[in-house]
Amino acid sequence: MNRDVSVFECKNVDDVRNSIQKALQDRVDLLPISRDSLILLKPNLNSDMNALTGNTTDLRVIVSVVSFLKRKGYRNIVIGDGTSSGFYRNSMNVISRLKLDKIAKKFEVRTLDLNHAPYKEVDFGGEFKAKVAEICFDCDFFINLPKLKMHFEAQISACLKNLIGCVRGLDKQKVHDDLIKNILRLNAKIRPDLHIVDGLIAMEGTGPSAGTPTYLGSIVVGLDPYLVDMICAKLVGLKYYDVPCLKLAEQMGIITDEHVQRANAVQTHLKKELLRPEKSWLVALAYHPKLRKYFTSIRLSPLFDPIFSADLASKIFLSLGLRQDVFTEEEDKIKEIYVDQEICDRCMICGDFCPMNLNLPDMIGFEEHDCVQCLYCFFTCPKKAIKVKGNLGFISEQIRKYDKITRKMVKSVYRENHFAKRANQQN
């Protein structure tokens, strides 16, 4: 077993759970001895877009890690992240919107919004200091759970980039003023003990929020974030030196010849050429390292902040590509999730995506079961047999943008596998 890095292929929730159980069991000696030790799980909760859009960490991964730790007797587990500054500014509870609060309640663990957590000031060099959630330094064991996706500034977002979520509130904007260097500076200060990358459904194109979901079907686990990110770059069809963070790390001597040799030794058939990020001349100008800090100071000034936060301005910036996220204030109020039995063909794809591993579709619609209303089943049913009663609120925007894309992706990847599996069972 290669403790440095492992790559798993996962096609359904059972694959995810079995892979993570194996990865953690193989490294179980790394876990703290005391079952009262503080364990931090840091997923990517960049926005309120669920994992099937390619934006945030898949709940199947988070639940699998939590389940393993609970079975081992650990009692002090915290799921924490600080969402992007736009959601922070608009006081939107991404943890709740992604249903992590319900998952935490069922497993008796805690959630923590790192944007509002106690902090320590971290010196990034010169006069720049940023507030970083102190739990990232003080926890006994830190598991980094990033989402693998393309990123228009960092090229890819994986282990190294995911630590930006440890920075509080609007200080993230300051970190982005010199993003590549500050990612490495942050990783020199915060050192997670283990990295588990969600490459199940990645995002290609202009991520982190404006790209397109694409099936990759992989989970990458390792101890060294630089090596793991090198493998992630390989998975999406990049050379490691095409990723600015990794290129700079090599120039600084952090990435060595041994890293390169180990990365080259990892062979995987899961590699897929993902679409690269695209930037207009306006976006390239606004995010240029030498100019961005000036735009940021204007953006965050008391005079201009109300203007930039206005709904009309948000729509303009979104259309120009200067902003990726859509901030919808209306919360979802789901009353019932049920199956239209006349449409359902029992393909069982919904069960493959259920983080709670429920026996879907039989259990859909019964409140006494462990459904957390994540709607993964709703987004993936090829026949649209799963229905929702109630107000979808902010989820309506995700349906408008991603419904057809997600269903087409799931149908093309999973349908053939299910028919083959059913045929084998009948034989």
DRENDO-1510 file (C-alpha; in Angstrom, 1 decimal, always signed):
<recs>
REC; n; res; u; v; w
REC; 1; MET; +0.0; +0.0; +0.0 .
REC; 2; ASN; +1.3; +3.4; -1.0 .
REC; 3; ARG; +0.7; +5.6; +2.0 .
REC; 4; ASP; +1.8; +8.7; +0.0 .
REC; 5; VAL; -1.1; +8.6; -2.4 .
REC; 6; SER; -4.0; +6.3; -3.4 .
REC; 7; VAL; -6.4; +6.7; -6.3 .
REC; 8; PHE; -9.8; +5.0; -6.1 .
REC; 9; GLU; -12.5; +4.5; -8.8 .
REC; 10; CYS; -16.0; +5.1; -7.4 .
REC; 11; LYS; -19.2; +4.7; -9.3 .
REC; 12; ASN; -21.7; +4.7; -6.5 .
REC; 13; VAL; -22.1; +5.4; -2.8 .
REC; 14; ASP; -20.9; +1.9; -1.8 .
REC; 15; ASP; -17.7; +2.4; -3.8 .
REC; 16; VAL; -17.2; +5.7; -2.0 .
REC; 17; ARG; -17.7; +4.3; +1.4 .
REC; 18; ASN; -15.6; +1.2; +0.8 .
REC; 19; SER; -12.8; +3.3; -0.7 .
REC; 20; ILE; -12.7; +5.8; +2.1 .
REC; 21; GLN; -12.9; +3.0; +4.7 .
REC; 22; LYS; -9.9; +1.3; +3.1 .
REC; 23; ALA; -7.9; +4.5; +2.8 .
REC; 24; LEU; -8.5; +5.4; +6.4 .
REC; 25; GLN; -8.0; +1.9; +7.8 .
REC; 26; ASP; -4.7; +1.7; +5.9 .
REC; 27; ARG; -3.7; +4.9; +7.7 .
REC; 28; VAL; -5.4; +4.3; +11.0 .
REC; 29; ASP; -2.2; +4.5; +12.9 .
REC; 30; LEU; -2.1; +8.2; +12.0 .
REC; 31; LEU; -5.3; +9.0; +13.9 .
REC; 32; PRO; -5.1; +10.3; +17.5 .
REC; 33; ILE; -5.1; +7.8; +20.3 .
REC; 34; SER; -7.6; +9.6; +22.5 .
REC; 35; ARG; -11.2; +9.3; +21.3 .
REC; 36; ASP; -11.8; +12.8; +22.7 .
REC; 37; SER; -9.3; +14.4; +20.3 .
REC; 38; LEU; -10.6; +17.3; +18.3 .
REC; 39; ILE; -10.8; +16.2; +14.6 .
REC; 40; LEU; -11.5; +18.9; +12.0 .
REC; 41; LEU; -13.0; +18.0; +8.6 .
REC; 42; LYS; -12.5; +20.8; +6.1 .
REC; 43; PRO; -14.6; +20.3; +3.0 .
REC; 44; ASN; -15.0; +22.8; +0.1 .
REC; 45; LEU; -18.2; +24.7; +0.8 .
REC; 46; ASN; -17.4; +27.5; -1.6 .
REC; 47; SER; -21.1; +28.2; -2.3 .
REC; 48; ASP; -24.6; +26.8; -1.9 .
REC; 49; MET; -24.2; +24.8; -5.2 .
REC; 50; ASN; -24.4; +21.1; -4.4 .
REC; 51; ALA; -21.7; +18.6; -5.3 .
REC; 52; LEU; -23.5; +17.5; -8.4 .
REC; 53; THR; -22.8; +20.8; -10.0 .
REC; 54; GLY; -19.1; +20.2; -9.5 .
REC; 55; ASN; -18.7; +23.0; -7.0 .
REC; 56; THR; -18.7; +21.6; -3.4 .
REC; 57; THR; -17.5; +18.5; -1.7 .
REC; 58; ASP; -19.8; +15.5; -2.2 .
REC; 59; LEU; -21.8; +14.7; +0.9 .
REC; 60; ARG; -21.1; +11.0; +0.2 .
REC; 61; VAL; -17.5; +11.7; +0.9 .
REC; 62; ILE; -18.1; +13.7; +4.1 .
REC; 63; VAL; -20.6; +11.1; +5.5 .
REC; 64; SER; -18.2; +8.3; +4.7 .
REC; 65; VAL; -15.4; +9.9; +6.7 .
REC; 66; VAL; -17.7; +10.8; +9.6 .
REC; 67; SER; -19.1; +7.3; +9.7 .
REC; 68; PHE; -15.6; +5.7; +9.8 .
REC; 69; LEU; -14.5; +8.1; +12.6 .
REC; 70; LYS; -17.7; +7.5; +14.6 .
REC; 71; ARG; -17.3; +3.7; +14.3 .
REC; 72; LYS; -13.7; +4.1; +15.7 .
REC; 73; GLY; -15.2; +5.9; +18.7 .
REC; 74; TYR; -14.2; +9.5; +18.1 .
REC; 75; ARG; -16.5; +11.9; +19.8 .
REC; 76; ASN; -15.2; +15.4; +19.0 .
REC; 77; ILE; -15.6; +15.9; +15.3 .
REC; 78; VAL; -16.1; +19.3; +13.6 .
REC; 79; ILE; -17.1; +19.9; +10.0 .
REC; 80; GLY; -15.9; +23.4; +9.2 .
REC; 81; ASP; -15.3; +25.8; +6.3 .
REC; 82; GLY; -15.6; +29.4; +5.5 .
REC; 83; THR; -17.6; +30.0; +2.3 .
REC; 84; SER; -16.7; +32.6; -0.3 .
REC; 85; SER; -16.8; +36.2; +0.7 .
REC; 86; GLY; -19.9; +36.9; -1.3 .
REC; 87; PHE; -22.1; +34.5; +0.7 .
REC; 88; TYR; -20.4; +35.8; +3.8 .
REC; 89; ARG; -21.3; +39.4; +2.9 .
REC; 90; ASN; -24.9; +38.4; +2.2 .
REC; 91; SER; -25.2; +36.5; +5.5 .
REC; 92; MET; -26.2; +33.2; +3.7 .
REC; 93; ASN; -25.8; +30.0; +5.7 .
REC; 94; VAL; -24.1; +27.7; +3.2 .
REC; 95; ILE; -23.7; +24.9; +5.8 .
REC; 96; SER; -27.4; +24.8; +6.2 .
REC; 97; ARG; -28.2; +25.1; +2.5 .
REC; 98; LEU; -26.0; +22.2; +1.7 .
REC; 99; LYS; -27.7; +20.2; +4.5 .
REC; 100; LEU; -24.6; +19.6; +6.5 .
REC; 101; ASP; -26.4; +20.8; +9.6 .
REC; 102; LYS; -28.8; +17.9; +9.3 .
REC; 103; ILE; -26.0; +15.4; +8.7 .
REC; 104; ALA; -24.2; +16.8; +11.7 .
REC; 105; LYS; -27.3; +16.3; +13.9 .
REC; 106; LYS; -27.8; +12.7; +12.7 .
REC; 107; PHE; -24.2; +11.8; +13.4 .
REC; 108; GLU; -23.9; +13.9; +16.6 .
REC; 109; VAL; -21.0; +15.9; +15.3 .
REC; 110; ARG; -20.6; +19.7; +15.1 .
REC; 111; THR; -20.5; +22.2; +12.2 .
REC; 112; LEU; -18.5; +25.4; +12.3 .
REC; 113; ASP; -18.6; +28.4; +10.0 .
REC; 114; LEU; -14.9; +29.4; +9.9 .
REC; 115; ASN; -15.9; +32.9; +8.7 .
REC; 116; HIS; -17.2; +33.5; +12.2 .
REC; 117; ALA; -14.9; +31.3; +14.3 .
REC; 118; PRO; -12.2; +32.5; +16.8 .
REC; 119; TYR; -9.1; +33.4; +14.8 .
REC; 120; LYS; -5.4; +33.9; +14.8 .
REC; 121; GLU; -3.6; +36.6; +12.8 .
REC; 122; VAL; -1.3; +35.1; +10.2 .
REC; 123; ASP; +1.6; +37.1; +8.7 .
REC; 124; PHE; +1.7; +36.6; +5.0 .
REC; 125; GLY; +4.8; +38.7; +4.6 .
REC; 126; GLY; +5.3; +42.5; +4.5 .
REC; 127; GLU; +2.4; +44.4; +6.1 .
REC; 128; PHE; -0.3; +41.9; +5.1 .
REC; 129; LYS; -1.9; +39.8; +7.9 .
REC; 130; ALA; -5.1; +37.8; +7.6 .
REC; 131; LYS; -7.4; +36.3; +10.2 .
REC; 132; VAL; -7.4; +32.5; +10.1 .
REC; 133; ALA; -9.7; +30.2; +12.1 .
REC; 134; GLU; -7.7; +29.0; +15.1 .
REC; 135; ILE; -9.2; +25.5; +15.0 .
REC; 136; CYS; -7.1; +24.9; +11.9 .
REC; 137; PHE; -4.0; +25.2; +14.1 .
REC; 138; ASP; -5.4; +23.9; +17.4 .
REC; 139; CYS; -7.2; +20.7; +16.3 .
REC; 140; ASP; -5.6; +17.3; +17.0 .
REC; 141; PHE; -6.2; +15.9; +13.6 .
REC; 142; PHE; -7.0; +17.8; +10.4 .
REC; 143; ILE; -8.6; +16.1; +7.4 .
REC; 144; ASN; -8.7; +18.2; +4.2 .
REC; 145; LEU; -11.6; +17.3; +2.0 .
REC; 146; PRO; -11.3; +19.4; -1.2 .
REC; 147; LYS; -13.3; +19.3; -4.4 .
REC; 148; LEU; -11.4; +18.8; -7.6 .
REC; 149; LYS; -12.3; +21.4; -10.1 .
REC; 150; MET; -10.8; +23.8; -12.6 .
REC; 151; HIS; -10.2; +27.3; -11.4 .
REC; 152; PHE; -9.8; +30.4; -13.5 .
REC; 153; GLU; -7.0; +31.9; -11.3 .
REC; 154; ALA; -5.3; +28.8; -9.9 .
REC; 155; GLN; -5.9; +26.5; -12.9 .
REC; 156; ILE; -7.1; +23.7; -10.6 .
REC; 157; SER; -8.5; +23.7; -7.1 .
REC; 158; ALA; -7.6; +20.8; -4.9 .
REC; 159; CYS; -5.6; +20.3; -1.6 .
REC; 160; LEU; -3.5; +23.5; -1.7 .
REC; 161; LYS; -6.3; +25.9; -2.8 .
REC; 162; ASN; -8.8; +24.4; -0.4 .
REC; 163; LEU; -7.1; +26.0; +2.6 .
REC; 164; ILE; -8.3; +29.4; +1.5 .
REC; 165; GLY; -11.5; +28.5; +3.3 .
REC; 166; CYS; -9.7; +28.6; +6.6 .
REC; 167; VAL; -9.3; +32.4; +6.2 .
REC; 168; ARG; -12.1; +34.5; +7.8 .
REC; 169; GLY; -14.6; +36.6; +5.9 .
REC; 170; LEU; -13.4; +39.4; +3.7 .
REC; 171; ASP; -9.7; +38.6; +4.5 .
REC; 172; LYS; -10.1; +36.0; +1.7 .
REC; 173; GLN; -10.1; +39.0; -0.7 .
REC; 174; LYS; -6.7; +40.1; +0.5 .
REC; 175; VAL; -5.3; +36.6; +0.1 .
REC; 176; HIS; -6.6; +36.6; -3.5 .
REC; 177; ASP; -4.6; +39.8; -4.3 .
REC; 178; ASP; -1.5; +37.6; -4.7 .
REC; 179; LEU; -3.3; +34.3; -4.8 .
REC; 180; ILE; -0.6; +31.9; -5.9 .
REC; 181; LYS; +2.1; +33.0; -3.5 .
REC; 182; ASN; -0.4; +33.3; -0.7 .
REC; 183; ILE; -1.7; +29.7; -1.2 .
REC; 184; LEU; +1.8; +28.5; -0.6 .
REC; 185; ARG; +2.3; +30.8; +2.4 .
REC; 186; LEU; -0.9; +29.5; +3.9 .
REC; 187; ASN; +0.1; +25.9; +3.3 .
REC; 188; ALA; +3.3; +26.6; +5.1 .
REC; 189; LYS; +1.3; +27.7; +8.2 .
REC; 190; ILE; -1.5; +25.1; +8.1 .
REC; 191; ARG; -0.5; +21.5; +7.6 .
REC; 192; PRO; -3.5; +19.0; +7.4 .
REC; 193; ASP; -2.7; +15.5; +8.5 .
REC; 194; LEU; -4.6; +13.8; +5.6 .
REC; 195; HIS; -6.1; +14.8; +2.3 .
REC; 196; ILE; -9.1; +13.2; +0.7 .
REC; 197; VAL; -10.0; +14.8; -2.7 .
REC; 198; ASP; -13.5; +14.5; -4.1 .
REC; 199; GLY; -13.0; +13.9; -7.8 .
REC; 200; LEU; -16.4; +12.1; -8.2 .
REC; 201; ILE; -18.1; +14.8; -10.2 .
REC; 202; ALA; -15.5; +17.5; -11.0 .
REC; 203; MET; -16.0; +20.9; -12.6 .
REC; 204; GLU; -14.4; +21.7; -15.9 .
REC; 205; GLY; -14.2; +25.1; -17.7 .
REC; 206; THR; -14.3; +28.4; -15.8 .
REC; 207; GLY; -14.5; +27.2; -12.2 .
REC; 208; PRO; -14.8; +27.5; -9.3 .
REC; 209; SER; -18.5; +28.3; -9.8 .
REC; 210; ALA; -19.2; +29.1; -13.5 .
REC; 211; GLY; -17.9; +25.8; -15.0 .
REC; 212; THR; -19.7; +22.6; -16.0 .
REC; 213; PRO; -20.0; +19.4; -14.0 .
REC; 214; THR; -18.3; +16.4; -15.5 .
REC; 215; TYR; -18.0; +12.8; -14.3 .
REC; 216; LEU; -14.5; +11.8; -13.2 .
REC; 217; GLY; -15.4; +9.0; -10.7 .
REC; 218; SER; -12.3; +9.3; -8.6 .
REC; 219; ILE; -11.2; +9.8; -5.0 .
REC; 220; VAL; -7.5; +10.7; -4.3 .
REC; 221; VAL; -6.1; +10.2; -0.8 .
REC; 222; GLY; -2.6; +11.1; +0.4 .
REC; 223; LEU; -0.4; +12.7; +3.0 .
REC; 224; ASP; +1.6; +15.2; +1.0 .
REC; 225; PRO; -0.7; +18.0; -0.5 .
REC; 226; TYR; +1.9; +18.8; -3.3 .
REC; 227; LEU; +2.1; +15.2; -4.4 .
REC; 228; VAL; -1.7; +14.7; -4.2 .
REC; 229; ASP; -2.3; +17.9; -6.3 .
REC; 230; MET; +0.2; +16.7; -8.8 .
REC; 231; ILE; -1.9; +13.5; -9.2 .
REC; 232; CYS; -5.0; +15.6; -9.4 .
REC; 233; ALA; -3.4; +17.7; -12.2 .
REC; 234; LYS; -2.7; +14.4; -14.1 .
REC; 235; LEU; -6.3; +13.2; -13.6 .
REC; 236; VAL; -7.7; +16.3; -15.4 .
REC; 237; GLY; -5.1; +16.2; -18.2 .
REC; 238; LEU; -2.6; +18.8; -17.0 .
REC; 239; LYS; +1.1; +18.6; -16.5 .
REC; 240; TYR; +1.9; +19.6; -12.9 .
REC; 241; TYR; +4.0; +22.5; -14.0 .
REC; 242; ASP; +1.0; +24.0; -15.8 .
REC; 243; VAL; -0.5; +24.6; -12.4 .
REC; 244; PRO; +0.8; +27.9; -11.1 .
REC; 245; CYS; +1.0; +26.8; -7.4 .
REC; 246; LEU; +2.9; +23.6; -8.3 .
REC; 247; LYS; +5.2; +25.4; -10.7 .
REC; 248; LEU; +6.1; +28.0; -8.0 .
REC; 249; ALA; +6.5; +25.2; -5.4 .
REC; 250; GLU; +9.0; +23.5; -7.7 .
REC; 251; GLN; +10.9; +26.8; -8.2 .
REC; 252; MET; +11.0; +27.2; -4.4 .
REC; 253; GLY; +12.4; +23.7; -3.9 .
REC; 254; ILE; +9.2; +22.4; -2.2 .
REC; 255; ILE; +8.5; +20.0; -5.0 .
REC; 256; THR; +11.5; +17.8; -5.5 .
REC; 257; ASP; +12.7; +15.2; -8.0 .
REC; 258; GLU; +11.3; +12.6; -5.7 .
REC; 259; HIS; +7.8; +14.2; -6.0 .
REC; 260; VAL; +8.1; +14.0; -9.7 .
REC; 261; GLN; +9.2; +10.4; -9.7 .
REC; 262; ARG; +6.4; +9.4; -7.3 .
REC; 263; ALA; +3.8; +11.3; -9.4 .
REC; 264; ASN; +5.0; +9.7; -12.6 .
REC; 265; ALA; +4.8; +6.3; -11.0 .
REC; 266; VAL; +1.0; +6.6; -10.3 .
REC; 267; GLN; -0.8; +5.3; -13.3 .
REC; 268; THR; -4.6; +5.6; -13.6 .
REC; 269; HIS; -7.1; +4.9; -16.3 .
REC; 270; LEU; -9.4; +7.6; -14.8 .
REC; 271; LYS; -7.5; +10.5; -16.5 .
REC; 272; LYS; -9.8; +12.8; -18.5 .
REC; 273; GLU; -9.0; +16.0; -20.4 .
REC; 274; LEU; -11.1; +18.6; -18.8 .
REC; 275; LEU; -11.9; +21.9; -20.5 .
REC; 276; ARG; -9.6; +24.7; -19.4 .
REC; 277; PRO; -10.7; +27.9; -17.8 .
REC; 278; GLU; -11.4; +30.8; -20.1 .
REC; 279; LYS; -11.0; +34.5; -19.2 .
REC; 280; SER; -12.0; +37.5; -21.1 .
REC; 281; TRP; -9.6; +40.5; -21.4 .
REC; 282; LEU; -11.7; +42.3; -18.8 .
REC; 283; VAL; -11.5; +39.5; -16.3 .
REC; 284; ALA; -7.8; +39.1; -17.0 .
REC; 285; LEU; -7.3; +42.8; -16.3 .
REC; 286; ALA; -9.4; +42.8; -13.1 .
REC; 287; TYR; -7.7; +39.8; -11.7 .
REC; 288; HIS; -4.1; +40.7; -12.7 .
REC; 289; PRO; -1.8; +40.2; -9.7 .
REC; 290; LYS; -0.5; +43.7; -9.9 .
REC; 291; LEU; -3.9; +45.4; -10.3 .
REC; 292; ARG; -6.2; +43.2; -8.2 .
REC; 293; LYS; -5.3; +44.7; -4.8 .
REC; 294; TYR; -6.3; +48.1; -6.0 .
REC; 295; PHE; -9.7; +46.8; -7.3 .
REC; 296; THR; -10.1; +45.0; -3.9 .
REC; 297; SER; -9.4; +48.1; -1.9 .
REC; 298; ILE; -12.0; +50.0; -3.9 .
REC; 299; ARG; -14.5; +47.1; -3.8 .
REC; 300; LEU; -14.3; +46.8; +0.0 .
REC; 301; SER; -14.3; +50.5; +0.8 .
REC; 302; PRO; -17.3; +51.9; +2.7 .
REC; 303; LEU; -18.2; +54.2; -0.2 .
REC; 304; PHE; -18.3; +51.6; -2.9 .
REC; 305; ASP; -19.4; +48.4; -1.0 .
REC; 306; PRO; -23.1; +49.2; -1.1 .
REC; 307; ILE; -22.9; +49.9; -4.9 .
REC; 308; PHE; -21.1; +46.6; -5.6 .
REC; 309; SER; -23.5; +44.7; -3.4 .
REC; 310; ALA; -26.6; +46.1; -5.1 .
REC; 311; ASP; -28.7; +43.6; -7.1 .
REC; 312; LEU; -28.3; +45.4; -10.4 .
REC; 313; ALA; -24.5; +45.6; -10.0 .
REC; 314; SER; -24.4; +41.9; -9.2 .
REC; 315; LYS; -26.2; +41.0; -12.4 .
REC; 316; ILE; -23.9; +43.3; -14.4 .
REC; 317; PHE; -20.7; +41.8; -12.9 .
REC; 318; LEU; -22.2; +38.3; -13.4 .
REC; 319; SER; -22.8; +38.9; -17.1 .
REC; 320; LEU; -19.3; +40.3; -17.5 .
REC; 321; GLY; -17.7; +37.3; -15.8 .
REC; 322; LEU; -16.3; +39.5; -13.0 .
REC; 323; ARG; -18.5; +37.5; -10.6 .
REC; 324; GLN; -19.4; +33.8; -10.8 .
REC; 325; ASP; -21.8; +33.2; -7.9 .
REC; 326; VAL; -25.5; +33.9; -7.8 .
REC; 327; PHE; -26.7; +35.1; -4.4 .
REC; 328; THR; -30.4; +34.2; -3.9 .
REC; 329; GLU; -31.8; +35.2; -0.6 .
REC; 330; GLU; -34.8; +32.9; -0.6 .
REC; 331; GLU; -34.3; +29.7; +1.4 .
REC; 332; ASP; -35.7; +26.3; +0.4 .
REC; 333; LYS; -38.7; +25.0; +2.3 .
REC; 334; ILE; -39.1; +21.4; +1.2 .
REC; 335; LYS; -42.3; +19.7; +2.5 .
REC; 336; GLU; -42.1; +16.3; +0.8 .
REC; 337; ILE; -39.9; +14.2; -1.6 .
REC; 338; TYR; -41.8; +11.4; -3.3 .
REC; 339; VAL; -41.6; +9.0; -6.3 .
REC; 340; ASP; -44.0; +9.0; -9.2 .
REC; 341; GLN; -44.4; +5.3; -9.5 .
REC; 342; GLU; -45.8; +5.5; -13.0 .
REC; 343; ILE; -42.6; +7.1; -14.2 .
REC; 344; CYS; -40.0; +5.3; -12.1 .
REC; 345; ASP; -38.4; +2.3; -13.9 .
REC; 346; ARG; -36.4; +1.1; -10.9 .
REC; 347; CYS; -33.0; +1.9; -12.4 .
REC; 348; MET; -31.8; +2.5; -8.8 .
REC; 349; ILE; -29.5; +5.3; -9.9 .
REC; 350; CYS; -31.0; +7.6; -7.1 .
REC; 351; GLY; -29.6; +5.2; -4.5 .
REC; 352; ASP; -26.1; +5.4; -6.0 .
REC; 353; PHE; -26.0; +9.1; -5.1 .
REC; 354; CYS; -27.8; +9.1; -1.7 .
REC; 355; PRO; -25.2; +10.2; +1.0 .
REC; 356; MET; -27.3; +8.5; +3.7 .
REC; 357; ASN; -27.2; +5.2; +1.7 .
REC; 358; LEU; -31.0; +4.8; +1.9 .
REC; 359; ASN; -32.8; +2.1; +0.0 .
REC; 360; LEU; -34.1; +4.4; -2.7 .
REC; 361; PRO; -36.5; +4.8; -4.3 .
REC; 362; ASP; -38.5; +2.7; -1.8 .
REC; 363; MET; -37.7; +5.0; +1.1 .
REC; 364; ILE; -38.3; +8.4; -0.5 .
REC; 365; GLY; -41.2; +10.3; +1.0 .
REC; 366; PHE; -41.1; +8.9; +4.5 .
REC; 367; GLU; -40.0; +11.4; +7.1 .
REC; 368; GLU; -39.1; +8.8; +9.7 .
REC; 369; HIS; -36.1; +7.7; +7.6 .
REC; 370; ASP; -32.7; +9.5; +7.6 .
REC; 371; CYS; -33.3; +11.7; +4.5 .
REC; 372; VAL; -31.5; +15.0; +4.8 .
REC; 373; GLN; -33.2; +16.6; +1.8 .
REC; 374; CYS; -30.0; +17.1; -0.1 .
REC; 375; LEU; -31.9; +16.4; -3.4 .
REC; 376; TYR; -29.1; +14.4; -4.9 .
REC; 377; CYS; -31.8; +11.8; -5.9 .
REC; 378; PHE; -33.9; +14.5; -7.5 .
REC; 379; PHE; -31.0; +15.9; -9.5 .
REC; 380; THR; -29.9; +12.5; -10.8 .
REC; 381; CYS; -33.1; +10.6; -11.7 .
REC; 382; PRO; -32.9; +10.2; -15.5 .
REC; 383; LYS; -36.7; +9.8; -15.7 .
REC; 384; LYS; -37.6; +12.8; -13.4 .
REC; 385; ALA; -39.6; +10.4; -11.4 .
REC; 386; ILE; -38.6; +12.0; -8.1 .
REC; 387; LYS; -40.8; +15.0; -7.2 .
REC; 388; VAL; -40.5; +17.7; -4.6 .
REC; 389; LYS; -43.3; +19.5; -2.9 .
REC; 390; GLY; -42.6; +22.9; -1.3 .
REC; 391; ASN; -40.6; +26.0; -2.2 .
REC; 392; LEU; -37.2; +25.3; -3.7 .
REC; 393; GLY; -36.0; +28.8; -3.1 .
REC; 394; PHE; -32.3; +29.2; -4.0 .
REC; 395; ILE; -32.2; +25.7; -5.5 .
REC; 396; SER; -34.4; +26.9; -8.4 .
REC; 397; GLU; -31.4; +28.7; -9.8 .
REC; 398; GLN; -29.3; +25.5; -9.7 .
REC; 399; ILE; -32.1; +23.6; -11.4 .
REC; 400; ARG; -32.4; +26.2; -14.1 .
REC; 401; LYS; -28.6; +26.1; -14.8 .
REC; 402; TYR; -27.7; +22.5; -14.2 .
REC; 403; ASP; -30.7; +20.2; -14.4 .
REC; 404; LYS; -30.4; +19.1; -18.0 .
REC; 405; ILE; -26.6; +18.9; -17.8 .
REC; 406; THR; -26.6; +16.8; -14.6 .
REC; 407; ARG; -29.3; +14.3; -15.8 .
REC; 408; LYS; -27.6; +13.9; -19.2 .
REC; 409; MET; -24.2; +13.3; -17.5 .
REC; 410; VAL; -25.7; +10.7; -15.1 .
REC; 411; LYS; -27.6; +9.0; -17.8 .
REC; 412; SER; -24.6; +8.6; -20.1 .
REC; 413; VAL; -22.3; +7.3; -17.4 .
REC; 414; TYR; -24.5; +5.2; -15.1 .
REC; 415; ARG; -27.3; +3.8; -17.3 .
REC; 416; GLU; -25.2; +1.2; -19.0 .
REC; 417; ASN; -23.6; +0.2; -15.8 .
REC; 418; HIS; -27.0; -0.4; -14.2 .
REC; 419; PHE; -28.4; -2.5; -17.0 .
REC; 420; ALA; -25.2; -4.6; -17.0 .
REC; 421; LYS; -25.5; -5.1; -13.2 .
REC; 422; ARG; -29.2; -6.0; -13.4 .
REC; 423; ALA; -28.5; -8.5; -16.2 .
REC; 424; ASN; -25.8; -10.2; -14.1 .
REC; 425; GLN; -28.1; -10.4; -11.1 .
REC; 426; GLN; -30.9; -12.0; -13.2 .
REC; 427; ASN; -28.4; -14.5; -14.6 .
</recs>
